[in-house]
Amino acid sequence: MEDIPGETAEGLVPKGPDSDSKPGSPDGDATASAAQIPWVNPSLADAMLQLQAKVKVDIPVLAAAFLWRHEMNVEKALEAMAATMSWRSQSGAAEARTKLLTNTELPFSDFPFSKEVFNFLPQCEGGLALDKRGLPYAIRCPGLADAVGLFSTISEDDLIMFQIYLNEWRLFQLEQHAIKTGELCGILIVQDMFAPEGLLNAWRKQGKKAGVMRRVTGMMDEHYPGIMEKVLLVNAPWALHALMKVVTPLLPPRIVEKLQFIPVDQTPARLLEYISPEKLPSFLGGDAENDEFVAARAAALVAKPGSELFLKAGCVEEQTLSLEPNDEAACSIFVEGGLDIMLSCCFLTDEGGTDQILPASRIMQKEFNFTAPRKGSLVLHFDNTYSWVKPKTIQYELAKLPGEVQKGGPDAGYSR
């Protein structure tokens, strides 16, 4: 969400109806609470009073978010809200809110198409997944997603409907929080970029099925302003930076501003800034049991991202990738156990020439990319001859970037 100086989060945090409120009724506790939210930001409190003098506010957190986005300009906020209110009546969002207010304990399993979505897009939100503010946070595992399988069972419109129910549920949580605290906040999104087959291979596997990302993020940016606070891309390999070259132009600028890349070695510390250890699964650096959050991610812990190379003491090994002219390759290397390996890299042309890419050096971790000037092979040379005793286990990904990443194709992306 847009930054709010002096508040605890980058978003808005309002509260929702009491258990005996009358859903959808202007006289119910849900709507009556709108005027009672003790907004801690004076400018927001004043702007809300001005707005409420002009229109009835049924969803206070949404109204406050539009005001904040438009710098407390009531007229501009009203114009944007009018378009969203029309969309809500046509899209099913208003109906979803009514159902959620009627049954505030409605589980995710009863959201439309939730079974299919959770089966093919591993994730969790709420339950044990609560941040230090007491708000639910989201875990998404795009590296484990199967978009092809998902869209063989449901349509893009079905996925949008699931996302609408999820966003309405989030609004309710934020409304509940705002009534207690007067803060305007958003939901923390944790995108775990771990991919057992390597992120580039996962990208290829999804193919052009990720185009729905544009519909999801566009809807969230236009009709649910501020609902997402930060989007932390955790356990992020170097290859993600290359893929995001094509993703970011497809996202609304306000969404892009929320993205933060968190490398593997920094993931636990960063997440523990926002989430207590007992509310964070161990695969993200916490103390909680993995199975209580994302079972598919817990099962994937036995897998290794990319490829694994076991190099005995005193031995050498080479890995090769064939490239055509102008092909771009990405490489990510990590030596397990805090050990190192002697690494060098060269490019062998089909004419017999050799170009040194990386001189030999001892590394624990290394990431780089390379664009082939002509047809040839990129060769990684792992040398463990300096070690007389210790074998080395090396996790690496060496892959050619998909064509849509190199050329900025239109169908790449991630969904929220």
Secondary structure by P-SEA (a helix, b strand, c coil): cccccccccccccccccccccccccccccccccccccccccaaaaaaaaaaaaccccccaaaaaaaaaaaccaaaaaaaaaaaaaaaaaaaaaaaaaaaaaaccccccccccaaaaaaacccccccccccccccbbbbbbccccccaaaaaacccaaaaaaaaaaaaaaaaaaaaaaaaaccbbbbbbbbbbccccccaaaaaaaacccccaaaaaaaaaaccccccccbbbbccccaaaaaaaaaaaaaccaaaaaabbbbcccaaaaaaaacccccccccccccccccccccaaaaaaccccccbbbbbcccbbbbbbbbbcccbbbbbbbbbccccccbbbbbbbcccbbbbbcccccccccccbbbbbccbbbbbbbbbccccccbbbbbbbbbcccccccccccccccccc
